[in-house]
Each structure stands twice: as structure tokens, then as C-alpha cells.
Amino acid sequence: MDIINKTKKPLRIPLPGGKKLFLGPGKTGQVNAKALQHPPLAKLVEAGDVESGGTTAARQGGGTDKGGHSTGLRHGTTGAMRQSGDR
């Protein structure tokens, strides 16, 4: 689920498990449905500092397909295998 910082200042949003999400002014971040029920985040949503944008319909490039293969664009790759081990 997407959340959007509606304030003019950066926010440090507390998430379950002691984690934090840092969002700049007007920026968007992603959290799961469980995090939206977390009381500190719910308080920010009710205050209007953060807006819940719902689910993400489609992601822009990147990610993996159902087989676990990368579907994103490759930047800076030459196609050669990376060497490892003794040379």
C-alpha cells in the first residue's frame, strides 16, 4: 500500500517491529496492510499528515516475475560473468 507525505517537512514514520520509514515532503513510500493498522501510523493518517493511497496497481519496471526472474532494466551490465575465486 502506498502512503504519501502531505506535509512540507520530512517525516519519520514508526512501523511495526521497531522499524521506521523516512519520507521527504510530498514523497511516497510503501507499507503493508498490517503497518497501516499500527497506532502511531494510524494517528498520522487521521491527522492528515500522511495519506494512504491504497494498493499499487502496477510497478514501474524492476521486480521479479512469478518464476523469480528479474524483469527490470539492466543498467551498466556488459553480459560478462563476474570473476570470483583465485586468479
N, C-alpha and C positions, 0 to 999 in steps of 0.2 A: 504494500500500500504506500502511496506517495504522501508525504507531508510537505507543506510549504511554509517557510518563514515569512510572515506578513509584516514583521517589524523592520525598522531601519537600523537595527543593531544585530550583531551576531548572537546566536543563542547556543547554549549548551543544554541539550535536552537529555534528561535522565531516562535510561531504558532499563528493562528488567535485567537482572544478573549483574548489576553494578556497572553496566556499560553506559557510554554517553555518545550522543550524536551531536556533532558540531555543524551548525547551519549558518551560513552567512546571510545577510539581508536579501530577501527575495529568492533565495536558493531552495532547491527541492532535494529531499532525501527519501530513502525508502526504509520502512519498518514493517514488521509483520503484524497480523491482526492482534496477537497477544500483547504486543507493545502498546497498541492504541488503548488497551484497557488498563494499562499501568497508571496508577493515580496521579503521579506528577505530570505525565504527558497529557492525560485527560484534562487536568486543570489548565494547562496551556491552551488546549483546543477550546475549552469553554471560555477562556479569557479572550480568545480571538488572536492571540499571538501566533498561533500555528493553525493552519488549515489542513484538514485531511482531504486529499484529492481523490480518494477511492483507490481502486485497483489499477495496476498498469496494464493497458491493453496490449501494447506491443513495445518491445525494447528496440532501441536504435543500434543495430549491429552488435557484435560481441556475443558472449554467452555460449551455450553449448546446445546441440540438438539432443534428441532423445537417446541417441547412441553414445553420447558423451564426447562427440567430436566437436571441435571448435568451429563455430560458424562465423566468427568475426573477421575483420580485415587484418591482414598481417602487415605490420609496419617494420621496415628495416630488416627483413629476412632475405637471405640470399639463396636459401634452399639447401645449403650445405649443412651436414651434421656437425654438431659441436663436438670438438675433441675432448676426450677425458682420459684419465689414466696416465701411465708412463709414456714418455715420448722419446 
